[in-house]
Amino acid sequence: MSYAVSARSFILPLLLIALWQVWGGFAPERSRVPVPVGVLAEAGAMITSGELPSALVESLGRVGLGFFSAGSVALLLGLIMGFARTVERNLDPIVETFRPIAPIALLPLAILWFGTGTPASVFVVGYAAFFPMIVNTIHGVKGVDRRMVQAAQTMGLSRSKILWAVVVPAALPAIFVGARLAMGSSWLSIVAAELAVGSRSGGGGTGGVGQMMFVFYAYEIRLEGIVVCMISVGVVALVIDRGLRWVQRWAMPWAREVGR
Amino acid sequence: MRKATVARMSERIAVPALAARSWPWLGRLLGSGAAVYVRSILGLLLVWHLAALSIGNHAILPTPWLVAQDLYRLLLNGEIFDAAGTSLWRLALSFVIAAVVGLPLGILMGLSRLADDLIDPVVELLRPISGIAWLPLALFIFGVGNELPIFIMTYVALFPILLNTLSGVRQTDPTLIRAAQTMGVGRWVVVRQVVLPAALPSVLVGMRLAGGACWSALVAAELVGAPSGLGFAIEWYRQLLMTPKVIAFIAVIALLGYLTDRGLRYLQRRLTPWATGIGDVP
């Protein structure tokens, strides 16, 4: 039974890939149309030449930089806002004002401020990471059982001690969900940022996988390379998501059913 | 005499409290959410203004006042309405296409094990590839124009709609379906009368997520490959170094994104009032 199911699930993907290959064979200009076999060969070439790994590492480095700098600020601010009602009441309107702005919409401003290099992409990544992080942190801190806080107060703990020893551990699962969402949207926007920086700066050599895709599109017309990049962007997204889910299950086994 | 003066002085110091005591509505207004909001935003605008003054270069950071003036001008000459109309039209079209494809497919996959086994792997293979990653290839296929943003947005909106429809259909109480079947109702009627209403809350959550995803994809797609629309406008004015207009358009994008979300939330509350709280994970 389970064999039948697993065999069935391969039918449509394989069929589509085969169709794609056949269709590519009939296409008029054969060198331009990407076909699965060509994509595989291209992937092999790009990996062995180190082109793809270095571009991915560069993009991931930017994601890491933006994610950690904006994420730590968001974490701190979120803890304070979740903990102190006055601060939250006054800062929440500002957070909610900026939250609907799509990170990519800020890219033109980022280019104006930082030029077309790494800082512009890092800024966009940081912006994308900030909001999931802060919103989930506030949500997590506010969701902490009040009785636990009261118990700690009864036992005479100081405010900072309560924050550190009671609130943070209890809010950790929600914070981690925020980190996972932030990481996902960071990776999404780094590709967009590199792509748009590339297309708007005339392909300056800032590197990264998005930039590589743009160069393939605009200058080298390597469509198979573009498909390889698309697939690797997807694989990295999947690895980030699954990896962080796994870390969460491993590090916080008590929080199985938190968030999405 | 002296006592009276002191009393009056202390009254003068505590004017807000006094005002609140004399006119309760004023106190309510000052302490209300709206007042706090206005206060916070005014503080933000002040910080922005001071920052802009200290930088002293309007191409880098214009003052809020300059942005407001340009926003007014853009509203007056209709440029904002043109750009927003173009973008919203593309958004609506992609949304409809995604719903027309995603809803039936999700229902089919939810009801038929075979369809699920066949289609699900393709969905799971494509889903990690973000809409934005399709941009270069789509640029090659469609060129710069309407098709590119519509394709990207449809792709982006399809997954939330499809997957939430699927999970809504799957969560339908099987007892209800069996009850309907026992009463001899046909398959189509079961779908329409039982499964669809049961899945509706989840479907609407999917639509709201799709709306949000569409907005950010819209900006990216129009920035890179469209000759018109909001995303194009910010990039156009960036190249002209007309930063106040860039910020004005960013504000419009934010406002419309916010209103879209509010609208879909309203729809959610109106159509499925029994399902409040579902999907309201931040």
Interface residues (C-beta under 8 A of the other chain):
Chain A: V5 R8 S9 F10 I11 L12 P13 L16 R89 N90 L91 D92 P93 I94 T97 F98 P100 I101 A102 P103 I104 A105 L106 L107 P108 L109 I111 L112 W113 P132 V135 N136 H139 L188 V191 A192 L195 A196 S199 R200 M213 F214 F216 Y217 L223 I226 V227 C229 M230 I231 V233 G234 V235 A237 L238 D241 G259 R260
Chain B: V36 Y37 R39 S40 I41 G43 L44 A59 I60 L114 D117 L118 I119 D120 P121 V122 L125 P128 I129 S130 I132 A133 W134 L135 P136 L137 L139 F140 W215 S216 L218 V219 A220 L223 V224 G231 I234 E235 Y237 R238 Q239 L241 T243 V246 I247 I250 I253 A254 L255 G257 Y258 D261 V281 P282
